[in-house]
């Protein structure tokens, strides 16, 4: 993978009152996920990196030569897909993409060929003649994604959640050397090809972790709710191997467990041994705030590890 830096921040503060500036580097061919819902700084950070809103302070520099975001030289380097794309009324998908292709500087003679390849890649061929505003929500998002790819940007910023069908396309972009920055409101939307994940609270990026670190933390913080028929005494429930923080909830129990497969096996064995049936089972992923607390609990006062402990030599 090319290790060139396509985007970096310099003393960036997204909001006034942030604890500390964000110094971040996004490498060519990498995918950064900003994990934060509307109660966090995450969505604003994505818009700031895309140049859609100004930061409270600091700069965003593009490519190795340090082109400043917002300058005329930055046009076409970064493209942005909003969470709820809007489209002109009355135009078809093909017409919309044709206009986007012209704006991106593609020659008219090649537009037909380019759009055919693009719609095939995005699985949009069957919708070419439909009015964009009448398409299903996920298809409209895919249409906005396709239009954002026409300028062949070095960096693509997406405001999620977005359809799962986009995940392999993002991986294709990264393999081609582009960088992807995706802002997502929850773990259930996470692409498997994400390299690093920025955990956000209301004011700052608190920590950036690798995908493997996040997966391990999610396993240890996974919360399960179970109901038995007939009801199971709490003392028996607390004997479940691996269960932590067992609490009674309406009709059953909630607890933490370090592994889903082991938890289900132990629950089945516990029910069988006590002549019970499992009447309900629900698995809940940890909240973003719980992940932030997990990764910052033992952190000394100072700057967050925004590069996952790596020396990027920049």
SETIVO-763993 format. One record per atom (N, C-alpha, C, O): x, y, z. Coordinates in steps of 0.05 Angstrom, whole numbers, plus 5000, padded with zeros to 4 digits. Example, Ala and Ser with C-alpha at 12.3 -4.5 7.8 and 13.67 -1.06 7.14 Angstrom:
BEGIN
526448865156
524649105156
526449345156
528549345169
525749555142
527349795143
525850015157
526850235161
END
This chain:
BEGIN
501749765000
500050005000
501750255000
503750265014
501050454984
502450704984
501950845011
499750865020
504150925024
503951045051
503851345050
504251475071
503351465027
503151755026
500751855041
498751725043
501052095053
498952215069
497152385050
498152575038
494652315049
492752465032
491352685047
490452885035
491152665073
489852865090
491152875117
491652665129
491653105127
492653135154
491553395167
490953585152
491253395192
490253625206
492453755222
494253615232
492254015225
494254165240
492854335261
491554525255
493154245287
491954395309
489054435305
487954655310
487654225296
484754255288
483054235313
483254045329
481254425316
479054415336
476454435321
475854645308
474854235323
472254235308
470354415321
468854565308
470254415348
468454585363
469954745384
471954665394
468854975389
469955145411
469554995437
467454895443
471654985454
471454855479
472454565479
472154425499
473654485457
474754215456
477154195475
478454395480
477653955486
479753925505
482553975494
484254095507
482953885469
485553905457
485353895427
483353785416
487253995412
487153995383
487453715372
488753545384
486353665348
486553405335
488653415314
488453565295
490753255317
492753225297
492552945285
493252755299
491552925261
490752665249
491952645221
492252845207
492752405214
493752345187
492152115175
491751915188
491252155150
489851945135
491551865112
492152025094
492351605111
494151515091
492651415066
490351345066
494151415043
493051315018
492251025021
493750865033
489850945012
488950675013
487850585039
487350345043
487450775057
486350695084
483450785087
482450955072
482150665107
479450735114
479250815143
479850645161
478451055148
478051155176
475051175181
473651305165
474151045202
471351075210
471151255234
472551215254
469551465232
468951645254
466451535267
464251555256
466751435291
464451305305
463251505324
464351565345
460951615317
459551805333
456951885321
456751945297
454851885338
452151965328
451852265331
453852415335
449352365328
448952655327
449352785354
449553035356
449652635376
450252755402
453252795406
454052905426
454852715386
457752735389
458852935368
457353035351
461452975368
462753145349
463153005322
464053135303
462652745321
463252595297
462152705271
463752745252
459452745268
458452855243
459653115235
460153165211
460153295254
461353555247
464253515239
465253655221
465653325251
468453275243
468453185213
470253275198
466653005205
466552915178
466053155159
467353175138
464253325166
463653555149
466053755148
466553865127
467453785170
469853955170
471953835152
473153985137
472453575155
474553455138
473853465109
475653485092
471253465102
470453485074
470353765064
469853815041
470753965082
470754245074
467954355072
467554565059
465954225084
463254325082
462554535103
460854705099
463854525126
463554725147
466354795157
468154625156
466755035167
469455115177
469955005205
468054965220
472454945212
473054865239
473055105258
473055335249
473055055284
473355275303
476055405300
476355645303
478155235295
480855335291
482455105278
481654875278
484855185268
486654985256
486254955226
484655095214
487854775214
487854745185
487554445178
488154265194
486554405153
486554135141
488154155116
487654315098
490253985114
492053985091
491753735075
491553515086
491753755048
491253535030
493753465015
495353635006
494153205011
496353094996
499053175008
499153335027
501153054998
503853095010
504753385007
506353475024
503753534987
504653804984
503254005002
504054235003
501253915017
499954085037
498054285026
497954515034
496354205006
494254384996
492254435018
491254235030
491554675023
489654735045
486854695036
485954785015
485354545053
482454495047
480954765045
481354945062
479254785025
477855035020
479055214999
477755394990
481555154991
482755314970
481855214943
480754994940
482455374922
481655294895
483155044886
482054884871
485555004895
487154764888
485954514900
486554294890
484354534921
483254304934
480854184920
479953964927
479754324900
477354224887
477853954873
479853924859
476053764877
476353504864
478053304880
477953064874
479553394900
481153214916
479353064936
479652824941
477453214948
475653094968
472753114958
471953334949
471352894959
468452894953
466952804977
467952654994
464452894979
462852855003
460152744996
458852834977
459252535011
456552425008
455052475034
455752365054
452952655034
451452705059
449752475067
449252295051
448852475092
447152265102
444452245088
443352025085
443352475080
440752485066
441152645041
440552885041
442052525020
442652674995
440052784983
437852664985
440253024971
438053144957
438553154927
440853164919
436453154911
436753144882
434653334870
432553384881
435253444847
433253604832
430853434825
431153194818
428553544826
426153394820
425853354790
426653524774
424853124782
424153084754
426252954737
425652864715
428752934746
430852824729
431252524736
430852444758
432052374716
432552094720
435352044731
437052234731
435851804739
438451734749
440651774728
442751894734
440151694704
442051724682
442652024677
444952104674
440552184677
440952474673
442552594696
444252764691
441952514720
443452624743
446352554741
448052724745
447052304734
449852224732
451152354708
453552404709
449652404687
450752534663
451652824670
453752914662
449952954686
450653234695
453053224713
454853394711
453153024731
455452994749
458052934733
460153034740
457752774712
460152714696
461152954681
463552994679
459353124671
460153374658
461553564678
463553684671
460453574702
461653754722
464353654730
466053804738
464753384729
467353274736
469353294714
471753224717
468553394690
470453444668
470653214648
472553214632
468953014650
469052794630
468052884603
466053034601
469352794582
468552874555
465952734548
465452504555
464252874532
461652764525
461852504510
460152324514
463952474493
464152224477
464551984495
463751764488
465852024518
466351794536
464351764558
464451564573
462551954561
460651944583
458951694584
458551584605
457951614561
456251374560
457751124570
456650974586
460151094561
461750864570
462350874600
462150674614
463051114609
463751144638
461351094655
461550954676
458951204647
456551154663
455750864663
454750764684
456050734641
455350444640
457050284660
456050114674
459650344660
461450204679
460750274708
460750104725
460250534713
459650624740
457050504750
456950404773
454950504734
452350394743
452550094747
451149984764
454149954731
454549674735
455949614761
455249434776
458049774767
459649744791
457849794816
458149664836
456049984814
454350054836
451649914836
449849964852
451249734816
448749574814
446349764811
444249724824
446649964793
444450154789
443250144761
441550304755
444049944744
443149944717
440149944714
439050074697
438749784731
435849764729
434350014736
431950044730
435750204749
434450454757
435050694739
434250914745
436550644717
437550864701
435351054691
435851294690
433050944684
430951114673
428951214694
426951344686
429351154719
427551234740
428251514750
430651594751
426251664759
426751924772
428151874799
427251704814
430252014803
431851964827
430252014853
430551854872
428552214853
427052274877
424952064884
423952064906
424351894865
422351684869
423651414876
422251214881
426251404877
427651154884
427651104914
427351294929
427950854922
428150794951
430550934964
432451004950
430450984990
432451145004
435251024999
437151184994
435650765002
438250654999
439350684970
441750714966
437550664951
438350704923
439150994917
440951044902
437751184930
438451464927
441251514939
442851664927
441851384961
444451424973
446551304954
448751424950
446051074942
447950954923
448251144898
450451154887
446151274890
446351464868
448151694875
449851784858
447951794899
449652014908
452551924910
454452074904
452951674920
455651564921
456851544893
459151614889
455251444874
456251414847
457151684835
459151714822
455451894840
456152164830
458752264843
460252404830
459152204869
461552294883
464052164872
466252264875
463751924860
466051784850
466851874822
469151814813
465252024808
465852104781
468252284779
469752264759
468852464797
471252624795
473852464802
476052574800
473452214809
475752044818
477252184840
479652244837
475952224863
477252374885
479352204899
479251954899
481352344911
483352194927
482252124954
483051924966
480252274964
479052234990
476052254986
474952444975
474652054997
471652044996
470752045025
471351865040
469152245032
467952275059
465052205057
463552325041
464152015073
461351935073
460051975100
461251905121
457652085100
456152115125
454051885125
452351875108
454351705145
452651475146
450251515164
449851735174
448651305167
449151035157
448651015127
447151165116
449950815115
449550775086
449050475081
449650305098
448050405057
447350125051
449749945053
452050025046
449349695062
451449505064
452749435037
455049355035
451249485015
452249424988
454649614981
456149554963
454949834996
457150014991
459749915002
461949984993
459649735022
462049645036
464149535017
466449625018
463549344999
465549244981
466549454961
468849444952
464949654955
465749864937
467850044951
469650144938
467450094976
469450244991
472050104992
474250224990
471949844995
474449684995
475849704967
478249724966
474249704946
475349744919
476850004917
479050024906
475550224927
476850484926
479450484941
481450604932
479550364965
481950354981
484150194966
486550274966
483349984954
485349824939
486449974915
488649924907
484950164905
485850334883
487550564892
488450724875
487950604919
489650814929
488151054940
489451224952
485551054938
484051274950
483751234980
484151004990
482951434995
482451415023
479451465028
478151625015
478351315047
475551345054
475351425083
476651315101
473651625088
472951715115
469951685118
468451815103
469051515136
466151465139
465351525167
466551425187
463251695170
462151755197
459751575201
457851585185
459751425222
457551225227
456551255256
458051315274
453951225260
452751265286
452851025305
452051055328
453650795295
453650555312
455350335301
456050335277
456050145318
457649915310
456449745288
457849615272
453749735288
452449555269
452749635240
452149485222
453849875235
454249975208
457149955199
457850035177
458849845216
461749845211
462649665188
462049425188
464049775168
465249605147
467549435158
469049535175
467749195149
469849015159
472649115150
474649045163
472749265129
475349355118
476349615131
478349725122
475049705152
475949945166
478649895179
479149685191
480550085176
483150055188
483250165216
484250035234
482250415218
482350545244
479550665250
478050735232
478950685276
476350785284
476751005305
478150965325
475651235299
475851465317
473351475335
471151495325
473851445361
471651445380
471151735390
473051865400
468651825387
468052105393
466252135417
464551965422
466552355431
464652445450
463552715441
463852785418
462252865459
460853105450
462753325440
461953495425
465353315449
467153535442
469553455426
470653615411
470453195428
473053125416
472952835406
471152685411
475152775390
475852505385
477552415410
479652525415
476452225425
477852145449
480051935445
481951935460
479651765425
481651565420
481251455392
479051435382
483451375378
483351245353
484550965357
486850935366
483050755349
483850485354
483850325328
482450405309
485250105328
485149925305
482649755306
481449725327
481949635283
479549475282
479649235301
477649175315
481949105303
482248885321
481948955350
480748815366
482949195358
482549295385
479649345391
478649275413
478249455372
475349505376
473849245378
472049225396
474449055362
473148795363
473448665390
471648545401
475948675400
476448555426
474948695448
473848565466
474848955447
473349115467
470349045465
469049025486
469349025441
466448965438
465748695451
463648665463
467548495448
467048235459
466848255490
465148125502
468648405502
468748425531
466448595542
465648565565
465348775525
463148945534
460448865524
458449015529
460248635510
457748555499
455748495521
456348365541
453348595518
451248565538
449048385527
448048425505
448248195543
446048005535
443748025554
444048075578
441347985543
438947965560
437647695554
437347615531
436947555575
435847285572
433347255590
433247365612
431447105580
429047035595
428646735595
429146605575
427846625618
427446345621
424446285627
423046445638
423646045619
421045945626
421345655638
422445485625
420345615663
419445815682
421845995691
424145945683
421246205706
423346395715
425546255730
425046055744
427946355727
430346235740
431146405764
431246645761
431746285787
432646435810
435246585804
436946485789
435546825815
437946985809
440446845818
442546865804
440446705840
442846565850
443846365830
446246325826
441946235816
442746035795
443846185771
445846105759
442646405763
443546565741
446446665746
448046665727
446946745770
449646855776
451846635775
454146705776
451046385774
452946165772
453846115743
455545945738
452646265724
453346225696
456246285691
457146505697
457846095680
460646145676
461146375657
459846395636
462846565665
463646785648
461747025650
462447235639
459547005665
457647225667
458647435687
459747355708
458347685680
459247905697
456948115699
455448145681
456748235722
454848455727
452048365720
450648485704
451148145732
448448035728
446448215742
446748265766
444548315728
442348485740
439648375730
439448285708
437648395748
434948315741
433648535724
433648765732
432448455702
430748635686
428048505683
427548285692
426248655671
423448555669
423348285654
423948265631
422648085669
422247815657
424847655654
424747435643
427147755663
429547605660
431947735671
431847875692
434247705658
436847805668
438447935646
438247855623
440048125654
441948245635
444748215647
445148235671
446748155630
449448105640
451448155618
450748165594
453948185626
456148205607
457547935604
457547775623
458647885580
460147635576
462247685555
461847845536
464447545558
466747595540
466647455513
468347495496
464647285508
464447135483
461647045477
460446905494
460547115454
457747045448
457346745446
455446645458
459046595432
458746305429
458746165456
457145995462
460746245473
460946125499
458446195516
457446025531
457546435514
455146525530
452746365522
451246275540
452246325496
449846175487
450045885496
448145775506
452445765493
452845485501
452345455531
450945275540
453445645547
453045625576
450145675584
449145545603
448745845570
445845895576
444245645570
442445575585
444745515547
443345265540
443745055561
441944915569
446245025569
446944825589
445644885616
444644705630
445545145623
444345225649
441345175648
440245085668
440045235626
437145185623
436544885625
434644805639
438144725611
437644435612
438044325640
436444155649
440144415653
440744305680
438644375700
438344245721
437144595695
435144685714
432244655704
430344775713
431944485683
429344425671
427844675663
425444715668
429344845649
428245095639
428445115609
430044955597
426945295597
427245355569
428045655566
427245815583
429545715546
430245985541
427946115525
427446045502
426646305538
424246435526
424946675509
423346775493
427346775513
428147015497
431147075501
432147035523
432447155480
435347225482
435847465463
435247455440
437147665474
437847905459
440647985464
441547985487
442148045443
444948125445
445148425438
444048505417
446448575455
446648865451
449648935450
451148865467
450349075429
453149175426
453549405445
451649545452
456049465453
456549685472
455949955459
456149985435
455050145475
454650415466
457350545461
459350465472
457350755445
459850895439
461051015464
463451005468
459351115482
460351225507
461751015524
463651075538
460750765523
462050545538
464750485526
466650425541
464950495500
467550445487
469550665494
471850605499
468650915493
470351135501
471351095529
473751125534
469551025547
470350985575
472350755578
474250765593
471850545562
473650305563
476450375555
478350295568
476750525533
479350585522
480750815536
483250845533
479350975551
480551205564
480751165594
481751345608
479850945605
479650905634
482450925647
482751035669
484450805634
487150805646
489050995633
491450985637
487851175617
489551365602
490451595619
488751715633
492951665619
493951885635
493052145621
492552145597
492952355636
492152615625
494252695604
496652675608
493252785581
495052855559
493652805533
491252745532
495052815511
493852785485
493152495480
494552315488
490852455466
490052185459
491952065439
493152205424
492051795438
493751655419
492251645392
490751455387
492551855376
491051875351
492251725328
491051705307
494551605332
495851445311
496251155318
497851015307
494751065339
494850785347
497650705355
498450475350
499250885366
501950815375
503950785352
506150685357
503250865328
504950825305
506551075299
505551305302
509051045291
510651265282
510351285252
511251115237
508851495243
508251525214
510451665199
510351675174
512551755213
514851885200
513952105181
514752105158
512352285192
511552515175
512152775189
511652985178
END
